[in-house]
Structures are given as C-alpha cells and as structure tokens.
C-alpha cells in the first residue's frame, strides 16, 4: 500500500495510519473470535461484565451524543450492559461524582481528568481517559456590544482592550478544562494575557447564554449548541471556532477512575465498545438529524433542535455576516481517529496547565499520559467493536499561531510561549 505523508498523525495518511486495524491490537486476534472463544482471552478468564448497569454522567452539550445514543439506540445491550446517562449541573459536579464513585464514568473535559490526576483544580486521584468522544465543534463567542465597538476578531479585541480601559470578562467552563485552555490560547495568540489583561470566570455550559444576556461577560468559550444559541438569541457572534484554532483538536473524553477500570475491567471494555458503536452511528451523516432530535430533548441538551442541527451538520453562520460549510465540524468517529487516546493529546493539556501556572513545575509529561490514557483497554474495546487502531500513540498538529505540537519535547514547548502566566 502506498502511504502518503500527513501532518495530522505523525507521517501517514489517516486511512493508511488506521488500516492496520486489529493487527495492531495488544490483544491480538480478539476481533475475530466468537464471544465464547473470546471469553478465555481476558486475564480474568471471562469477558462477562462484572457490573451490568453503568451510570455515565454528562453535561448538556452536543458532544454528549455518543453516551446518549449508546443508551437510546441499544448499543449497550449488544455488550451485555445497561448505560444510564446522568445529567449533571456542572463540570465540578462531574469531577466530584467521578472521584467519590457516584458516577461510574462520564462524558468529561480532557483537562479535567488530568487535573484530578495531578491534584490541580480538585482532589488528587488516579484517573483514566478511556477514549476520545469528539474532535472540533466548540466556539469562542463575543458579545454584540464588542461587535458594535469593532472587536470582531482577536486582533481587533486586543486593540479595543488597549484603547478602552475597563475590566473585560471572559467565561470558560472549568479551570483545567478544554474551554479554558482554548480561550487562553486564542487570547494569547493576539497578545492578550488571560491571567493579567482580562478577568476569566467559570460558568457551566448551559448557563453561558443567560449570563451573556444580562451582561456578566464579554465573551465565552463553550461547546455547542451554546455558541449557536447566542446567535439564535441575537446576543453574540462567533469570533472563531475551535477547529480553526486547532483542526481536529481533542475535546471530550470518556473518563473514569483508574480504580473503576481495575475493579470492573470487562464492564469497562463493554462500555467503551458500546460508545464506539454509537460514535460510528453518529458520524454517518444520514443519522445526524435523528441524533439531533434525540439529544435536543429536555432529558439531555434541552435546546431547540434547529439550534443543534445546523452546526452538527457543518452548516455555520457566525452571526456577523459570514456563512459557510465547515468540513471540520464535530466528528465522533472518523475511522476511529477521534476515539484513540493519543498520548500527545493528554500531554498537550499538561503543557498548557504548566504555561498558565496551574502546574508550578514540569511533570514527567509522557509518564503521566501513559498512566492516564488507557491505550491497552482501548485496543481491546476497539477489537470488540471492530474499530481500526493507529499504530502511533503520538500525532502532529499545527495550531493557529503556527506552532507545531508533536509531543517530542513537551517541557520546551510548555515553557517556550511568549505569553504565559
């Protein structure tokens, strides 16, 4: 097979990178075994789930879809478990319930899991990133008041902040989370230090729009549909999508405690396989309208179906006169590329935690990522769901500022930014 270069995954085209599939699995050949034969393959001697009901927390966001669909469409039953999605009020609540065992797992911010692992932004506990849930599909929203003053992008916002001195407030969803790191990265790209030049606050995703409506913030970074909802309600506009900040960036993950994976290994694999099946289902364009209808309900996202569906299909309107079809809209599967827990993705969050002073010293970036990201579990679950697996746990990306991240020298990367804490 001829292989093309592709900077997104460390040298091979995505398809070339993934086609090795089951051959790359640590549990070699599992995907080809019947359930009865496969039973003898696990260390415990049986692949029957130890716990048949699992409670998975989620926050009302479009990217909770794979957890919801795994339950709603019965993909969980295929693997001998029942998934009960549990709607949570905030990421802090998700963190606390994961740590104390009230939730078995959760749709959760990548950086939240790493924060708990190192005791930043909450109690310290050994945690596990089981798999990625989605790439792309978040946005930075600015208020109409900023638009009226001409601050429609990062450079113009920088100019306004320099010209009109006041306290500018921006919201993110959790101190160590994805949205905080994306917001900070964007501001810093334009010379705005998020630690000193503006005020940042934490607001739960579903409360972003209401808080902007009453003037509590100038802008926010959050997952959909709360970026689109600001436009729908005519209170703000999209300054940038996160896929334009970093194409195919890691976003939410399926996370749990390391303790859970050790106590219930077969349940963990079954849960992952069910969510992988759901991820495949959602990524089929023909299924997205049905998925949007399901997750729009009060039980889940509680937002108008049309607000979810547009950006879910890649149809973007920034609320400031620009409409486009975005090929890098929210992806849930993408031949398994979304779901594989690349070590370099986890390490990136650590570099940003160090950049912004959340970590006072450089951790052993690679060692922490190897402990948290459950690659062997993922390979085994991928075998069950017949999902191809990359051979390289690192990938290469170029972010909006032109800086390349490949995970090779995380300490130099973390400490090399001009704008930092």
Secondary structure, 3 states (H helix, E strand, C coil): CCCCCCCCCCCCCHHHHHCCHHHHCCCCCHHHCCHHHHCCCCCCCCCCCCCCEEEEEECCCHHHHHHHHHHHCCHHHHCCCEEEEEECCCHHHHHHHHHHCCCCEEEEEHHHHHHHHHCCCCCCCCEEEEEECCECCEEEEEEHHHHHCCCCCHHHHHHHHHHCCCCCEEEECCCCCHHHHHHHHHHHHCCCCCCCCCEEEECCHHHHHHHHHCCCCCEEEEECCHHHHHHHCCCEEEEEEHHHHCCCCECEEEEEEHHHHHHCHHHHHHHHHHHHHHHHHHHCHHHHHHHHHHHCCCCCCCCCHHHHHHHHCCEEECCCCCEEECCCCCECCCCCCCCCCCHHHHHHHHHHHHHCCCCCCCCCHHHHHHHHECHHHHHHHHHHHCCCCCCCCCCCEECCCCCEECCCCHHHHHHCCCCCC
